Amino acid sequence: MPVALAKQAIDDSARSLALAPAELLAEAARFLARTLADGGTIFICGNGGSASQAQHLAAEFVGRFLMERPGLPAVALTTDSSILTAVGNDYGFEEVFARQVKALMRPGDVLWGLSTSGRSPNVLKAFQAAREAGGRCLMMCGAGPPPGLDLDLVIPAPVPDTPRIQEMHLLYGHTICQLVDHLLFDVPGETDRL
């Protein structure tokens, strides 16, 4: 029975990953590469497993992905326990990312929010704060965000199960990191055409 369940999980994951929207991932990479080329910073946030992915993606930009290159400015808003607990205590958990965005984001920066449901209140409030700060907004979610949310780009994972959504988000993030590196460092002058 465990082997059959494992095979089923692997098959489900493979079917989900095959739905990855290559065009949207390339668009997101151009969007982020242009931000970085213009001197902007990428801020990343999410809850639970998405918080871990936010940290992972920030590390890929600041450290390196597949190639040796200069570090790129990216900040996971999920990592400072003092900020998270102070803001959560003083203002409520819905403000833990928005308060950081208000303090740190500058016009032209990007907020990259991850939410498997597409409806995490603290991620949605962070997008609102990003807009107010003159930032731009990229969201990775499950089926889609609530209507009326002001986003530049949405990359959905059109599957019903949280584990499959998170696996798709990891593939999306890794693909975007690889494409950003390619656009900034493999193709001389490419950022001038983004």
C-alpha positions in Angstrom: 0.0 0.0 0.0 2.7 2.6 0.8 4.4 2.0 -2.5 1.1 2.4 -4.4 0.5 5.7 -2.5 4.0 6.9 -3.3 3.5 6.1 -7.0 0.1 7.9 -7.0 1.7 11.0 -5.4 4.5 11.0 -8.0 2.0 10.6 -10.8 -0.2 13.4 -9.5 2.8 15.6 -9.1 4.1 14.9 -12.6 0.6 15.7 -14.1 0.5 19.0 -12.1 4.0 20.1 -13.1 3.1 19.5 -16.8 0.6 22.3 -16.4 3.3 24.9 -15.7 2.7 28.0 -17.8 6.0 28.6 -19.6 4.9 31.9 -21.1 3.9 33.4 -17.8 7.2 32.2 -16.2 9.1 33.9 -19.0 7.1 37.0 -18.5 7.7 37.0 -14.8 11.5 36.5 -15.4 11.5 39.6 -17.7 9.6 41.5 -15.1 12.0 40.7 -12.3 15.1 41.0 -14.5 14.0 44.5 -15.5 13.5 45.4 -11.9 17.0 44.2 -10.9 18.6 45.9 -13.9 17.0 49.2 -12.9 18.4 48.9 -9.4 15.3 47.6 -7.7 14.8 45.0 -4.9 12.6 41.9 -4.8 10.7 41.4 -1.6 9.1 38.0 -1.1 6.5 36.7 1.4 4.2 33.9 2.2 2.9 31.8 5.1 3.8 28.3 6.2 5.4 26.3 3.3 5.2 29.5 1.2 7.2 31.3 3.9 9.9 28.7 3.4 9.7 29.1 -0.3 10.0 32.9 0.0 13.3 32.4 2.0 14.5 29.8 -0.5 13.9 32.1 -3.5 15.6 35.1 -1.8 18.6 32.8 -1.1 18.8 31.8 -4.8 18.9 35.5 -5.8 21.3 36.7 -3.1 23.6 33.7 -3.2 23.4 32.1 -6.6 21.3 29.7 -8.6 23.1 27.7 -11.4 25.8 30.2 -12.4 28.5 32.1 -10.6 27.4 35.8 -10.7 27.0 38.8 -8.4 24.4 38.6 -5.6 21.0 40.1 -6.5 19.0 42.2 -4.1 16.1 40.1 -2.7 14.6 40.0 0.8 12.4 37.4 2.4 9.9 39.2 4.7 9.4 36.0 6.6 12.7 35.7 8.4 13.0 38.3 11.2 11.3 36.8 14.3 11.5 40.1 16.2 9.7 42.1 13.5 7.1 39.4 12.9 6.3 39.0 16.6 6.4 42.7 17.4 4.2 43.7 14.4 1.9 40.7 15.0 1.5 41.6 18.7 1.1 45.4 18.2 -0.8 45.5 14.9 -2.1 42.0 14.2 -0.9 39.1 12.1 -2.5 40.6 9.0 0.1 43.4 9.1 3.3 41.4 9.5 4.3 41.8 5.8 2.6 45.1 5.0 4.4 46.9 7.8 7.8 45.8 6.4 6.8 46.8 2.9 5.9 50.3 4.1 9.3 50.6 5.8 11.5 49.1 3.1 9.9 49.2 -0.3 10.8 52.0 -2.8 9.2 52.9 -6.1 10.2 50.3 -8.7 10.7 47.5 -6.3 8.7 44.3 -6.6 6.7 42.4 -4.0 6.5 38.7 -4.9 3.7 37.1 -2.8 3.0 33.4 -2.5 -0.3 32.1 -1.3 -1.6 28.6 -2.1 -5.2 29.8 -1.5 -4.7 33.2 -3.1 -6.4 34.7 -0.2 -3.9 35.0 2.7 -4.9 38.3 4.4 -1.4 39.3 5.3 -0.1 38.7 1.7 -3.1 40.6 0.3 -2.4 43.5 2.7 1.3 43.5 1.6 0.2 43.9 -2.0 -1.9 46.9 -1.1 1.0 48.4 0.8 3.4 47.7 -2.1 1.1 49.6 -4.5 0.9 52.5 -2.0 4.7 52.6 -1.9 5.0 52.7 -5.7 6.0 49.1 -6.0 4.9 46.4 -8.4 3.2 43.1 -7.6 3.8 39.5 -8.6 1.6 36.7 -7.1 1.9 33.0 -7.3 -1.2 31.3 -6.0 -3.5 28.3 -6.5 -6.6 28.8 -8.5 -6.4 32.6 -8.4 -6.6 35.7 -6.2 -9.8 37.4 -5.2 -11.3 39.7 -7.8 -10.2 43.4 -7.8 -6.7 42.8 -6.5 -4.3 45.2 -8.2 -1.5 43.0 -9.4 1.0 43.3 -12.3 1.3 39.5 -12.9 -0.5 36.4 -11.5 0.9 32.9 -12.0 -1.7 30.4 -10.9 -1.1 26.7 -10.1 -4.5 25.3 -11.4 -4.7 22.3 -9.1 -6.8 21.7 -6.0 -4.3 20.2 -3.5 -1.9 22.3 -1.4 1.1 19.9 -1.8 0.8 20.0 -5.6 0.4 23.8 -5.6 3.6 24.1 -3.5 5.5 21.8 -5.8 4.4 23.8 -8.8 5.5 27.0 -7.0 8.9 25.5 -6.4 9.2 24.7 -10.1 8.0 28.2 -11.0 10.5 29.8 -8.7 13.4 27.8 -9.9 12.5 28.4 -13.5 12.2 32.1 -12.9 15.6 32.2 -11.1 17.2 30.4 -14.0 15.6 32.7 -16.6 16.5 35.9 -14.6 20.2 34.8 -14.5 20.0 34.1 -18.3 18.5 37.5 -19.0 20.9 39.4 -16.8 24.2 37.5 -17.4 24.0 35.3 -20.5 22.6 37.6 -23.0 24.6 40.9 -23.3 22.3 43.9 -23.7 19.1 41.8 -23.3 17.9 43.9 -20.4 17.9 46.9 -22.6 15.1 45.2 -24.6 13.0 44.0 -21.6 
